[in-house]
Amino acid sequence: MEVKQLRNRLLQLLPQDQVFTDELSRLVKGTDAGLYRLIPKAVVRVNSEDEVIRLLEFCRTENMPVTFKAAGTSLSGQTISDSILMEAGNGFEFSTITDEGATATFGCALTGAAANRILMRYKRKLGPKPASINSAKIGGIIANNASGSSYGIRYNSYNTIRSMRIIFADGSLLDTADKESCRAFIADHPQLIAEIEQLHKETVNNEAIREKITSKFQLKNTCGYGVNSLIDFSDPIQIIQHLMIGSEGTLGFVSQATFETVHDAPLKATAMIYFSNLHDVSNTIIPLRSCQVSAAELMDRNALRAVEDQEGMPEELRSLPEGAAALLIDTSADDEGTLLAQMAEIEEKLAHIDTLTPIRFTTDKHLYNLYWNVRNGLFTSAAATRPPRTASIIEDIAFRAESLGDALTDVRELLVRTGYGNAVMWGHLLDGNVHFTVFPDINVPEEVEKYAVFMQELCELVAVKHNGSLKAEHGTGRNMAPFVEKEWGGGVYGLMKRIKKAFDPRNILNPGVLINDDHEIFIKNLKRIPEANPIIDKCIECGFCEVSCPSKNLTLTPRQRIIAYRHLSEQAVSGNKKKSPVQEQLRDISYPMEETCATDGLCGIACPVGIDTGKLIKELRWQQNNRLANRVADTIADNMAGMTSLLRRLLPIPHYIGKSVGYRTMESVTKGLYRLGDGAFPLWTRHTPSGSKKIKRNIFPATNPDAPMVVYFPACITRAMGGPSSGYEEKEDIPQKMLSVLKKAGYAVIIPEGKDDLCCGMAFSSKGFRKQAQKKENELNEALLKASRNGELPIVCDMSPCLLHMRETLDKRLRLYDQVEFIHDFLLDRLQFTLQPISIAIHTTCSSTKMHLEEKLRAVASRCAEKVIIPENINCCGWAGDRGFFYPELNNSALAPLRQGIRDATEGYSNSRTCEIGLSINSGISYKSMIYLVDKASSGKS
């Protein structure tokens, strides 16, 4: 079926905004974190079970294969398609907590991290803990039987699942928690039930196969189907339910699942232990298994080298000898006495094993996070060091405890012998589960052949010599499908093929994954990674960046922007005169690619190698700025005082009109102008600020001649539009409130000379006007050095985005503070606080997140209000300076969950005036600067 015809058919089943058939969407949405690429004919986003059923009925009728996709963080090529790709949409982001958190039901599109945040209040968490848990979704965690660092087999999805809702290839729905649903399913599917019962009978009665399966599943194993369910259960419904675990979307669609959760002990301790070699680390596995250990993470010298130069890494990493290895041990308890006893037991059990440094546990939160940052960034950090144009391939194997040391030695020897000696190795020690990376240049046929030979030898070493698992937790996918039979033998592999045929007789569910007769499929459809731009060349398309992106549900994510840019760059380098379809869309691509990118930089925080895709977008804006645009920017930069003065006078006018004719009428008029101008006219709402009053003095002395002094820099935004908007009880603007609080705290205040012309430069930088940004940065730098006596006095700014930009660009001698940070660090002990009987919501801006101010914001708010609410799943607000005035849909999309998350709040507070506009629009309450709350709740100490 042609794409156009397919689109027309799909639009009969789904709304237009859930069907994607343009070249750009098919390219970027069709990519996952693995090493393969297929371009789907269509991508569809489903938000309900009914939509899934309709689509599966369509696929069955038309004999069109379909692949399910959650977050796309899978590594083995199991979530790509050249037919229909079905994304789980926001309709599947839900949760229901039962039994005080002992059991919990989650929709398949909810991330594992979001599920754990919900469970946190019950001191519970999910059993599985993959490294991708911040991005990976429940559906993918189930489909891959992902486990990760904590708990291994005992608490993986297979062993903690209690029920699920499954939609099968024929469109039928089974709720395994509902007896009537189970009865009806059995009655309606006699052939499937009969085959399941027969498979169970044959397996338990065949001693050789039964013992092989039992033995193999003592290890982590996601190679092939979970045939252990044929032994562990006799009830066909339970067998079906557990076969879904690790089936990689080849047997059905799991829309929701109920888990037995795991107790999350509040007190945690960790130790980073260094050894001379991997063999010594391996010797710890047996004694540690008898201890209370939450996790034990192995890292070889190459792995540690990959992260040792990153900011915040432990100093001792750089001095470790060649061949050294590390073990990160984690233990947790409910009380301090138990925790101390567990730490002592671990030290005692490992006392006979030589270590490079003494074993020292820490409960310090900073050190705890520091050590885990070493572990969590290993794969992507290692991948970021790879040579240009090379692919990043991660292998995932497991060995028995008694053979782990010898097996690791064999693996390292194989890597060296086949030219992959720089491979990074790490893993989950207690499970004997080891990961390593190789970086072949797939553009070179000889390199692909070398990789193929390596894989053949690796499979022989793992599956035959050491009887290990070829895939422990990353799923079979296309990468390991040709080798499933080698690991399991013909008998068990035959059972797997019968399982697939019983569930999906037409082979429309993710064909080619897990079961594949093409023995070379693992080296076909390999994803090329071209050199495109140094800002993004380290990206491995893992997708960790996507969860915090404000445009993820509107246009593109950071990963998708990188994929699109790489594709265009590859086409340009190839010298192809005939433009690709994506290149034909280059004029249209600016809206999803550039105009709806907030350039907030949160993607750089989520990215393990710190890739800030916003920097790429700023560079594109710089390249696109023409002479006229630069002249306009020059005029604004040279006349900042006039511009802010003009805004101060203009901004109150629509409020006067709104009060006269009604705000609803005024908003209708401005919305009409916005639409008439096709976005050229900024969208005004009642939450747009009024103008600030001009600050006429530069010195505000204190009554005490020995009073401390502070330099206050009111940002150009607050000087122009720091006034109240509709819904504010207060009449004062932000600078007035700031001066009020500083006065109550007994501070003398200095405002820099020439303040009306000063700007931090961020407004220019974010739009790609580099020259103008640098001019304003230099002017501000000079003024602040003078006002602060070359950095002797602290400087406070009332806009967190401006303050962050100042920290990044100005003289390092300057002691720069955000308003919340300054209040927390300097004023809490100088003010008398009266707790206000109100329930408030607070918003941590992107810049505050990047400056790690979340806890200080919470602490200040908690001194002022009885109840402080921080809503779930709210990251960047999407206002992005002035972008919310021209692209309000970005702000609306980013804050879609906000209103639901702050139902009990009557007031909202943050520390960026522009962000507060969008927060007010999408919350139903007025958001203000934190300085309003502090001023209301504080008084001076006598």
Number of C-alpha atoms within 10 A of each C-alpha: 10 7 14 13 9 14 20 12 12 22 15 9 15 17 12 13 10 17 20 21 19 17 18 23 20 21 22 19 24 26 28 27 24 27 27 23 21 19 20 25 23 27 28 27 22 22 19 14 20 13 14 23 20 15 22 27 17 17 20 20 10 11 13 16 19 29 26 27 31 24 26 26 26 28 24 29 29 33 33 31 26 16 21 25 26 26 23 26 19 16 15 20 19 15 19 12 16 12 9 12 22 17 21 24 22 25 25 28 25 26 25 26 19 22 23 21 16 19 24 15 11 16 18 23 27 24 27 29 24 21 19 21 22 20 25 27 28 30 30 28 30 26 30 26 29 32 27 24 23 24 20 24 24 14 19 25 27 24 16 19 22 20 19 23 23 23 21 21 25 18 21 15 22 23 21 22 15 12 11 12 15 17 13 12 19 17 11 12 11 11 13 19 21 14 17 23 17 13 19 23 14 16 22 16 12 11 11 12 17 18 14 14 20 15 12 18 17 11 21 27 26 29 27 28 29 21 23 21 22 27 19 14 14 15 14 21 20 17 22 21 21 27 20 26 28 29 27 32 26 28 28 26 29 27 23 25 24 22 24 23 23 19 18 19 15 13 14 21 22 26 21 23 19 25 22 19 20 24 17 18 25 22 17 20 21 14 13 20 14 11 14 17 19 18 23 25 22 27 28 24 24 21 26 25 19 20 26 19 13 14 7 13 17 16 10 9 17 13 8 18 13 12 12 21 27 26 25 20 23 23 22 23 20 13 12 13 9 13 20 15 13 19 24 12 16 22 16 11 15 16 12 9 11 13 19 15 11 12 15 12 22 16 15 12 11 9 18 18 14 14 19 17 15 23 22 16 19 25 25 22 26 27 25 19 13 18 14 16 18 22 25 26 20 21 20 24 27 28 27 21 19 13 15 25 20 14 23 18 14 16 17 18 13 17 19 13 11 13 14 18 14 18 21 25 27 25 23 22 29 26 27 27 29 22 22 24 24 23 22 22 19 20 16 10 10 12 15 17 14 13 22 15 12 18 17 11 14 20 21 17 18 21 20 14 11 17 19 26 28 30 27 29 27 29 31 31 30 30 26 26 25 21 25 26 18 15 22 22 13 12 13 21 19 12 18 22 15 16 21 20 15 18 22 21 13 16 20 21 27 26 20 20 27 32 24 19 10 12 11 13 17 23 16 14 13 18 17 18 24 18 16 20 13 11 16 22 18 23 24 25 24 22 25 26 26 23 22 24 25 32 26 20 16 16 18 25 27 33 27 24 23 25 23 21 17 20 22 18 16 17 18 15 12 9 9 10 8 9 13 14 11 19 19 12 14 12 9 11 16 14 13 17 22 18 17 26 27 25 25 25 23 28 25 20 17 20 22 22 22 19 23 21 26 22 19 21 23 20 18 16 19 18 11 12 14 10 9 9 12 17 12 11 19 17 13 16 20 16 15 18 19 13 17 23 19 13 17 23 15 15 20 20 12 19 23 13 13 18 14 11 11 12 18 12 14 20 17 13 14 17 18 14 17 18 14 11 11 11 15 13 16 20 20 22 23 20 20 26 26 25 26 26 20 13 13 8 10 16 14 15 15 18 11 10 8 10 14 14 20 20 25 28 28 25 23 24 21 25 25 26 28 29 25 23 25 16 13 16 9 12 10 15 22 26 23 17 20 22 18 16 22 23 18 19 24 21 23 22 22 20 21 23 16 12 21 22 18 26 27 28 26 24 21 21 21 22 19 22 23 17 16 22 22 17 18 21 23 18 16 24 21 14 20 29 20 13 23 22 13 16 18 14 19 19 26 23 26 29 28 28 28 23 25 21 17 23 16 10 16 18 17 11 11 20 18 24 22 23 24 30 23 19 24 19 13 12 19 17 12 18 22 17 19 15 16 17 10 14 17 25 25 24 26 25 24 24 23 24 17 17 16 13 19 17 13 17 23 19 15 20 26 16 20 23 20 14 17 21 19 16 17 14 16 18 19 26 31 30 27 25 19 15 19 24 23 19 20 19 17 27 28 22 18 25 23 17 16 20 18 11 17 23 15 15 20 14 20 25 24 26 27 28 28 26 28 24 24 27 28 21 20 19 22 16 20 22 30 28 27 28 24 20 22 25 19 17 18 21 18 14 12 7
